[in-house]
């Protein structure tokens, strides 16, 4: 029974490789093979290659100055972070709050067997992510300085120790997340905030990585002495990779003790978490007057409710809400310097900086495309808005209006920042503001047209219409393509007209197309929506 449960857990992790949620059917054998090849390329070639490069840049320099243990400490720390992050959400959903808890607990299966299968699944997933860092770490060290029986055995034990710590950390953090999720009414905001935090930390570390490596190699002996003097336990951990038997034995025993503690705690607390319901509070009814909403207002409120209750929807279709103002702040701080550099680079093509700022904002507009998947998200419930006593035109305009609100508010702030940053005539500043705002309207209407023309209504997972539909891809890459055409035409021939005439011409074009598309939505688009 243990192996059957373990196989079930593994199949849930890789369900997307075998099952097409968009088409609601199993994938073909060639498609399954292609998905696994893609997974191997990402894990081995991309991530493995990245950490191999990092290992090569650190290993020789640190070992040559006598702090090889610092090399293993740093790489093992990265392995712990990557492994824990890769498996924490799996431990949260599969170990504690799995959807089949009631079913499995009702079967004649020992609870310890269920827990064991899920723990092993968490361990294997964490080990897979950690291996992307640890295997290059060990292979590079053995390749550069030779592999002896002692270093190989200690290296294998280092892998087991690190992956054991990863599993303990994943179980602990998963338990915390499971406890919090039982008390939170809206988990979408927490998911979005955690994801954005991880993205921010990732890019901060990415841009600081080269400077950190150079600083570390130049002053490796100083940093090594500080760690050894003030945090001897970390020094001892790094010695495992160099073949220190005592350090290996100590940490292996510690890891076994921690695993035993995790097993004891899980076996005692699993049932209380797995079968617990969400917290409920008694609410006293207080009579109050509810303001009647218009048909349009009620539909718009429904769209915002769906958006704010769906973390995937917010992250994939609303990231521009944060990124666009972030660019505005950057333009206030560094905009004039950026424009000066761009104008110097394109001598003879005046106001190129203003054109490129417009291009950047055009591209960022693609990060707010809620209208494109809005009809697809109705799915099998599409008959509800179609059967309401409202016109199809009103339904479509409510979906369009949500994107306009989410896009225009941050874009208005950013165009003001852009006008301050762009040097030159007042006419150029005003036209930069006008064209960006008009483009935001054009792009929103364009996304709504795509949503009507290319809906994906047969899906079992909401990520299919949000991330994998052809309409969303067309909205994204179509926006990028148009932005590239806009800047290339100016650099090729548009500069001869001058920035004022060029921006005014494109503003008129965007406005005219937006009006035509809006007219189509109100007439033929409404009929197409009724016929879906």
N, C-alpha and C positions, 0 to 999 in steps of 0.2 A: 504493500500500500504506500510506503514511503516513496518508492520510485515513481509510482503513478502520480502522486501528488506533486513531486518535483518536476515531472514532465509537464504537468498541467501549468505549474507556475512559470516554467520556461516558455511554454507556448503563449501565455498571456503577455509576456515581455515582448516577444517577437511576433505578435498577432498581426501587426500591420504588414509584415513581410509575406504572409500567407493569404491574408484576406483584404480585399479591396473595399473599404468602407464607402467609397464614392459610388461604386456600382453595385454594392451589396451582394458580392459573390466572391468565391475563392479565386485567387490569381492562377494563371497558367504556370506550368513548370518553368518555361523560359523566363517569365516575369519574376518568379520566386528566386531563381538563380541570379538574375540581374540585380535584384534588391540586395541579396547577400554579398554579391561582388561589390556593389556600391558601399555596403557597410564595411567590408574589409578594407576597401580603398581609403575610406574616411579614417578608420581606426589605425590601420597599419601604415599606410603611405602618408596621410596628412598628419594625424596626431603623432604617430610613431616617428615620422621623419622630423617633425618639429622638436620633439624631446631628444631625439638622437643628435640633432644639431646643437641643442643646448648642452647635452652631456659632453660633446666633443669640445665645446668652447670652455667648459669648466674643468674637466677632468685633468688634463695635462698640467695646466697652470697651478691648480691647487695641490696636486700630488707632488709636483716638483719642489714646492716650498714646504713640504712636510705636513700638510693639513688635508690629506686625502679623506680623513674622516668627515671634514666639513662638506666635501663633495657628496658623500653618501647621505649626510644629514639633510642637505638642501633638497636633493632629488627625492629622498624618501618623504620629506614634508610635502612636496608637490604631489607625490603619489597619494598621500593621505587625503589631501584636499580634493583632488580630482576624483578619487574613489568614493569619498564620502558624499560629495555633491552628486555623483552619478547614481548612487544607490539610495540616497536619503528618501527621495520621493517614491522609490519602489518599496522601501521598507514601510513608509507611511501608508501606501495604498494596499500592498499585498500582505504585509505582516500584521497590521493592526485593523485597518478599516476596509478590508476586502469586501466586495459586494456579495461574495458567496459564503460569508461567515455563517449565516443562519442555516444554509443548506448543508455545509460540511459538519457543523456541530450537531445537526439532527441525524447524521449518519452514524453507524456503529464504528467510528474511527476514533482512536485515542487522541485526546487533545495534544499530547506530547508529540505524536506523529505529525499532526498538522503544523505545530510550531516548528518542529525539526525541518520539515520540507521547506517552509517559508524562510527559515534562518539560512539554510544552505543556499536557497535561491538568492537571498540578499548578499551572502558571501561571494557567490560566483559572479554576480553582477559587479560588486565592488572590486573583486579581484581582476575582472576584465579591464576596468578603467585604470586601476593601479598598474597593471602589467604594461600599459602603454608607456608609462614613465619608467618603471623599474627594470624591465627587460633591456631597453637601450642603455640604462645606467650601468647595469652589470656587464653587458656585452662590450660596451666601450671601454670600461675599466679592464676587463680581462684581455681585450684585444691590444690595448696600449701597454699594459704592464705584466701580461702573462697570467694564465689561469692555473693555479695550484689546487691540490685537493682541498686544502684548508679554505682558500678564498671561495672556491666553488660551493662547498658545503655551507659555509657561512652565508654566502650569497643567496642560496636557496632558502635557508632559514630566515634571512632578512625578508625575503618575499613573503614567507608565511607569517612572520611577525607583523609586517606592515599591513597585509590584507586582513589579519586578525584584528588589528587596531581599527582599520577602516570599518569592519563589520560592527564592532562595538560602538563606534561613533555614529554609524548610520542607524543602528537600533536605538541609541539614546536620542538622537535628534528626531528620528521618526516618531518616537514615543512622545516627545514634546509637541511636535506638529499635530499628532493625533489628538492629544489632550486639548490643545488650543482649538482645533477644528470643531470639537464638540461644543465649544462655548461661543463660537463666532456665528453670527447670523449670516453675514455675507463674506464668504471666503475669497471671492474674486479679487477684492482689493489687496488682500494679503498676498495672494499669488502674484499679482501684477507688481507689487512693491518688491517682493523678494527677487523676482526675475530681473527687474530693472536694477536692483542693487547688485546682483551678480554681474550683469552686463557692464555696469559702471566700474566695478572692481576689476573685471577682466581687462577692459580697455586701459584702465589706469596702469595695471601691472604690465600690459603689453607695451605701452609707450615708454615705461620706465625701465623695461627689462635690460636694454643695451647699456644704459648708464649704470645700472646696478651691477651688471656682470663686470664691466670695466673697473668700477670702484672696488668690487670684491677681490678681483685678481690682483690689483695693484697693492691692496692692503690686506691680503689674505692672512698673513702672519699675525697682524694686530687683531683682526676680528677673531681669528682662531684662539688667540690667547685669552681674549675677553670671554668667549663662550666657555672655554675650558675652565677658567677661573671662577666664573659666576654661575654657570649652568652645567655642572659636571655631568649630569644625567644625559644631556644632549650630546656631549662629547662621547660618552660611553656608547650611546646609540649609534653614532657615526662609525665607531670602531668595528661594528659588526661586519660591515662591508669589507673592511681590510683584513678580516679573518681573526678577530679577537675572540677566543673561545669563551672567556669569562663573561664578556659583555653579551655575547650571543646567548649563553645559558641564562643570564639574569633576565634579559628581556623576553626570552621564550617562556620562562616561568611566569613572569608578570602577565604576558599575553594569555596564557592558559588560565590563570586565576581570573582575569577579567572576563574571559569567555564563560567560565563557570558561573561567575556572578550574573552575567547577562542572562544565561540560561535559567538560573534560579528565579530571577526577577520576572522574566517573561512567563514562565510556567505558573507563577503566582498571580500575575496581573493581566494575563492575556484575556481571560474571560470577562473581566470587569470592563475592559476597553472594547472588546469585540462585540459584546451584546448590549453595551450601553447605548441609550438613545441620547439625542441632543438635549441640552438643558432647556427646561420650560419655565416660564415665569407667569405668575398670575397677573392678569391685567384687568383692572376694573373698568367696566364700560362707562364711558362718559358721553352723553349725547351732545353732538355738535353739528353745526351746519356745514355741509360740504358744498363748495362752490361748483356749480355745473360747468363742465367744460364743453367747448365746441367740438364738433366732429374731428376737425383737424387737430385741435389741442389734445384730445384723447388719444388719437393715433400717434401723435408725436411723443406723448408721454410713454406710450407702450414701447416705441422704438428705443427711447432712452433707458427704459427699464431693462430691456433685453441686452442693451450694450453694457450697462453697468453691472449686470449679473453674470456676465460671461467673460472670464479671464482671457480665453483665447481670442475672443472678438476684440477686446480692448487692446491686447498686446499686438495683434497682427493688423488691425484696421484703425487703431487710434494712437499709434506711437508718435505720430506727428504732432499731437497735442503738446508733447513735451519737447520734441526735437526742434520744432520751428521756433518757439520762444528762446530755446538755448542758442540757436544761431543768431537770433536778434541780440542777445546779450553779448555774444562774441563780436558781432558787428559793431556794437557800441564801443567795445574795448579795443578791438584791433581792425575795425573796418577801414579806416583811412589808410593805415599801413598796407593792408591787403590790396586796396584799390591802387595805391601808388606802385606796388610791386607788379601788379597785373598790367597797368598802363605802361610801365617801363619795359615789360616783356613784349608788349605788342605796340611798339612805337609806330606811329603812322596810322593807327586805328584808335582814334580818341574815344574816351568813355568806355573802353573795353571792360574796365572794372565794374561799371554799372551793369553791363550786359551779363557778365559772369555771375554777379550776385543774383540777378533775376533768374539765371539758369539754375543756380543752386536752390533757390526757393521753389522753382517749378518742380525740381526733382523731389524736394522734401514734401511737397504737396501729396505725392504718391503714398506717403506713409499714413495718410488719413483717407481711407477709401471705403467707409462703412456702407455706402450705397451699393457698391458692386455686389457684395454677397447678401444684401438685406433680403431680397426676394427668395434666394436659395435657402436662407435660414428658416423660412416658413416651412419648408419640407412638406411633409404629409398634412400639415395644418394649414396649407395655403387656402383651403376652402373657407376658412374662417374669415379672413379679410375680404375674400371674394363674395361671401354671403351677407356681409354687414350692410346695413341700409345707408351706405356711403358710396360715392362714385369712385371708380378706379383711379381717376385723376387725383382725388384727395388722398388716397392711399399712397400713390407714388410720390406725391409732393411731400407727404409727411416723412417718408424715407429719405428723400432728397434733402429736406430741410435739416435733418439731423446732421448729415455730413456738412452742410453749409455752416451750421452753427459751430460744430467742432473744428472746422477748418478756418473759418473767417475770423473768429475771435483771436486765436494766437497769431494768425497771419497779419491781422491789423496792427498788432503790437510790433511785429517784426518789420513790416514795411516802414513804420515810423523810424525804427532803428536804422533801416537801410537808407532812408532819405537823409538821416544825419550823417551816415558814414560815406555816402557817395559824394565825391567832390564835383564841382562844375556848376553849370547853370541851374537856376531854379526849375526851369522847364524839364530838365532831365530828372531831377529829384521827384517832381510831381508825376511824371510819366512812369517812373519806376514804381511808385505807389499804385498808380492806376492799373498798369499792366499786370502786376502781381495779384491784385484783388480780383480783377476781371478773369485772370487765368484760374483763380481758385473757384470762381463760379462756373466757368467753362468745364473744369475738371470734374466738379461735383455732378454737373448735369451729364457729362460723358460717362461717369461711373454708373449713374442711374440707368442710362440707355443700355449699357452693357449688361446690367443686372436684369433688365427686361428681355434682352435678346439672347442671353446665354445663361439661363438659370440651371442650377443643378438641384433638382428636387428629390432625387432618390439617393439618400445617404443614411448611414447608421451612426456616423460620427461627425460632429459639427465641424471638426477640423477640415473635412473634405470641401465644403463650400467656402470656408474662410481662407484656407491656405492652398488648396490643390486644384481649384476650379480654373478652367480656361479663362473665364471672365475676369477673375482677379489678376491673373497673369497678364492679360491684355491691358487692363487698366494700369498696372505697374509699369510694364515695359513700354507700352504706348506713350506714357507720360515721359519716361526717360528718353525715348527716341525723339519725341517732339522737342524736348529741351535741348538735345544735342543738335538737332537741325536748326533750332533758333540761334544758337551761338555760332555754329559753323557758317551759316549764311551771313551773319554779321561780319565775321572775320574774313570771309571770302569776298563779298561784294557789298554787304549792307552798310559798311562804314562809309562808303561813298555818298550815301544818302544823308549820313549824319545820325547820331544817336536819337535825336528828337524825332525826326521823321520815321526812323526805323521802329522805335518803340510805339509811336502813335499808330503806325500801320498795323503792327501785330496786335495792338489793343483793339482796334476796330475789327480785325479778323476774328479774334477770340470772342468778342462780344457778339458778332453776327452769328458765328457758329453756335454759341451758347443759346441764342434766341431761337435758332432753327431747331436745335435739339430739344429745347423746352417745348416748342410747339409740337414736335413729333411725340413727345411724352404725353402731352395732354390729349392727343387725338389717337393716332395709330398705336402709340405705346400703351395707352389705356385699354384699347381693344385687345392688344396682344396679351396684356396682363389678365384680362377677363377670360381669355381662351386657354390659359395655361392649365 
